Amino acid sequence: MKNRLLESIGKQLNISINNVDSICQIVYSVAGQMALASLWDQNEEHDKVSVKHFKHRIVKIIDAYTDLFPEIYALFPDDKTALVEEIYSVYLHNGFLYHSANCVSPAALSEAVSDNICLVRGASPDAKLFMSGLGFYSTTKHSSDRSVANLFGLQEQSVENYLDEILSFDDWKEIAWPENTEFLRLDPPFTISYWQQKPNYDDRISLARFGEPNKIYSFYRFQDGVFQHKSIPEWRIKDYFTNEIAYGGYRRIAVALLMRYGTLPKIKAKDTGSMMEIRVGYRLPLSEEYFFRLYSWPTRYDFAPKEEPMFIRKMSKQFYPVFKKELSSMGYQFVEELL
């Protein structure tokens, strides 16, 4: 009976079941699907549900499935706070939720089509859709005037053009660095930190940041024996959906600089059968990273708070071409290992 249940869900969501990992993937996807369905648990007095209600549904679903399938019990943490926050955050930042005063409501239905794959947000709970990670898609014929980039707030111009555009803002001015200034690392390794304590003395343009508690970001260069900088508009480092200055908001500019100098690690994609294992060597900008997290599964589910798996994730093989197409159009390079 349990196996028939898994087969039925796997077929509905287009997730192949061949090992314990695939059972975990189904549980993760269904937890997201049912959490979104809980947004319709409204009554005549209230047209919204609480954030607590949404999060509780995630825990309830995961607990039910781990009780039903003991073989995956140890793969999910007893304290599911970080996992619940991950699912909630991914849906919030990808526009699936309208948030106000500790309440959430479902987003309106919207779609985008890319190479015969229709990406869907805000579908009704009874919609028959496939899933990759927490994201929904369909392979039935659809038409939409909206692009994937527009739907999810992805970058719609090439990284090179984007960098030229923001470098044209403001003039270069001489600067004496304040205390505790940090400078973007332009050369690998990037495994320890993306920032360094000393500036570069070559002719490359880079990033600097200083100030507490809110960081001020600026371009800098070393020219004619002095350091020069030019300011970056505050909105350039804001999160698309929250409109707040967010940790990591600078990464769109950092990626553009590394791409210009040929030091940005390539994205590695390995065919593992029904899945693609995606390895990102440098964290993506906020919108692209949340899109990546939406349409992929983590490789483990017992991560600690603020240690969400960003670099290695698994994605539906059917959906992967959409992800590759969107990021390739910006200038990212992929290295593929196919079966």
Number of C-alpha atoms within 10 A of each C-alpha: 6 9 10 9 10 18 16 12 17 19 13 13 20 19 24 19 19 9 8 12 14 17 21 26 26 25 23 23 25 21 24 27 18 16 24 27 17 23 23 15 15 12 9 5 6 9 13 20 20 19 17 11 15 23 21 14 19 26 17 13 19 21 18 11 19 18 12 12 15 10 12 16 16 11 15 18 14 10 11 19 15 18 22 19 16 18 20 20 15 22 23 18 20 21 20 23 22 14 17 11 7 10 17 23 22 21 18 13 11 14 19 22 21 19 9 14 18 23 26 20 23 16 19 15 15 7 8 13 19 22 28 26 25 22 25 23 22 19 15 10 9 14 12 12 8 13 17 21 17 11 16 21 20 21 18 15 13 15 22 14 12 16 18 11 10 15 16 9 12 12 10 15 12 14 12 9 15 10 8 11 18 20 22 22 21 24 12 13 11 15 8 8 10 18 17 15 12 11 20 19 13 9 11 14 17 21 24 24 21 17 13 8 6 11 13 15 23 19 20 26 22 18 13 8 7 12 18 20 23 21 18 19 14 12 12 15 22 18 20 20 13 11 10 13 17 14 13 15 20 21 17 21 21 24 22 22 22 19 19 15 13 12 14 21 20 17 18 17 23 16 16 13 12 15 22 23 22 23 19 17 16 19 18 21 21 23 21 21 16 22 23 22 28 23 24 27 26 20 17 15 19 19 17 14 12 9 9 17 16 19 18 17 22 26 25 22 17 15 25 19 13 19 16 15 13 19 21 13 14 18 15 19 16 17 12 15 12 10 7
